[in-house]
Amino acid sequence: MRRPALGTEDWWAVWIGLGLFALSLPVLAGFDTLGWAAATQVWMVSAKAVAPVSKAYAALPGVVSLTLTYLFLIGAMSLGALALGLDVRRFVLAFSVVFWASYVCWLAGNYAYIAATPDKRAGFGIPWSLSLTGEAGFIIALLAGLVVGNFFPRAGEALGPATRPEWYVKTAIVILGGSLGVQAAGARGLAAAVIFRGLAAIVEAYLIYWAVVYLVARRFFGLTREWAAPLASGVSICGVSAAMATAAAIRARPIVPIMISSLVVVFAVVELLILPFAAQTFLAHQPLVAGAWMGLAVKTDGAAVASGAITDALIRAKAAGAGVAYQEGWILLTTTTVKVFIDMFIGVWAFVLAVVWTSAIERGSRRLSAAEIWTRFPKFVLGYFASFLVMLLLVIARPALLDAAKLATAETNVFRVLFFAMTFFTIGVASDFRKLRQEGIGRLAVVYVVCLFGFIIWVGLAVSWIFFHGIVPPRVSA
């Protein structure tokens, strides 16, 4: 039976995500309606860690900005909880804990000794840092959630009404669409060659990635289709987002995307710590190859973009030591461009899998129905494409709006980051290792390791080399 458009998390991810996106659009006409949202900066002094995202609200204290952000989200999410038939009082209490715990983790991840990239250390007056960027906050959130879920099970149960990682990540994906639309439009005139090569690279890589991971998972490790398909998407496309979209398309049990997302985040951190330094060591003479490699090899948007930023800083620093000054940002632009096209493919692939599952795998004696495909199709993907296309077309039609569009997406990205942080925290809370062992997480991790380090990283490097070797960033004039 079809469920109403107000009765599923999938649809509420669309409404909340597009609602935030719509509230950001008046800034294009000079009316800043979301500028009060609390943006978290890399910090050494805690008093400077939080501030309104827009300069128009610079007089607003950071603590007030953060409180308003919390109240806004609690209102929007409670409305959704009410429509979903949840106990609103219990949801509000649990969501408040999830929000503040996730935010504290995000704030900790932005501490300069953890987050500052090499080119930013001097500005903070520190001699070293882990160079993880603020994305380290997601890892801290995951670890904190794992502690709650595995060592304080009663607390985990109390957070149950708000332990909804799929709802949070789907909402974040809808918001992400607008940001990627601006990026794509902004890069259109400046880096057409990079964009074309990036599109070609991800098509070639993806056609190899998904099929091989699925084959290895099914034939050599005996995973069911329910596990193999989301795993293949998670390793191949864009980590958490792709695994969630695929799981929704094939109607996998909730435990499936939760387990795969946990693995994606853990291994993305490993890649984030290793690959940029490997790129600096072996690919300093091929900087855009290094940038594309980060986009193709590192899973999750945050970790990939963070890897691109670190690689950009490391390679430019090494080149400067040899007397070559590259313009900042071209390596990161390559990473982001590749990742943009990978993200765009999420919706296409989710639709393909929904059709395949209903028409070939689970059809039995029934005929394929358009209504069934529609029921299975992840609705949040529609919100993602809507926000992406609106921003892309607006900026292409009115290039003068680019700076205002960047501000609009910066304001919505405040909420996207918070939804991602809550996603990772609640993934941890839901990841009871006792249950995960029963589901076979050990074998799943082995498949992930074999596929990621056995061929995905190397195929990504080969494809990056094919499309980007010999291209270097412009040099800065002396």
Secondary structure, DSSP 8 states (H G I E B T S, - for coil): ----TTSSHHHHHHHHHHHHHHHHGGGGGT--SSTTSEEE--BSSGGGSEEESSGGGTTS-HHHHHHHHHHHHHHHHHHHHHHTT--HHHHHHHHHHHHHHHHHHHHHHTBHHHH--GGGHHHHT-S------TTHHHHHHHHHHHHHHHH-HHHHHHTGGG--HHHHHHHHHHHHHHHHHHHHHHHHTT-HHHHHHHHHHHHHHHHHHHHHHHHIIIIIT---HHHHHHHHHHHHTTHHHHHHHHHHHHT--THHHHHHHHHHHHHHHHHHHHHHHHHHHH-TT-HHHHHHHHHHHS-SHHHHHHHHHHHHHHHHHHHHHTT--B-TTHHHHHHHHHHHHHHHHHHHHHHHHHHHIIIIIS-TTS---HHHHHHHS-THHHHHHHHHHHHHHHHHH-GGGHHHHHHHHHHHHHHHHHHHHHHHHHHHHH--HHHHHHHTHHHHHHHHHHHIIIIIHHHHHHHHHHHHTT----B---
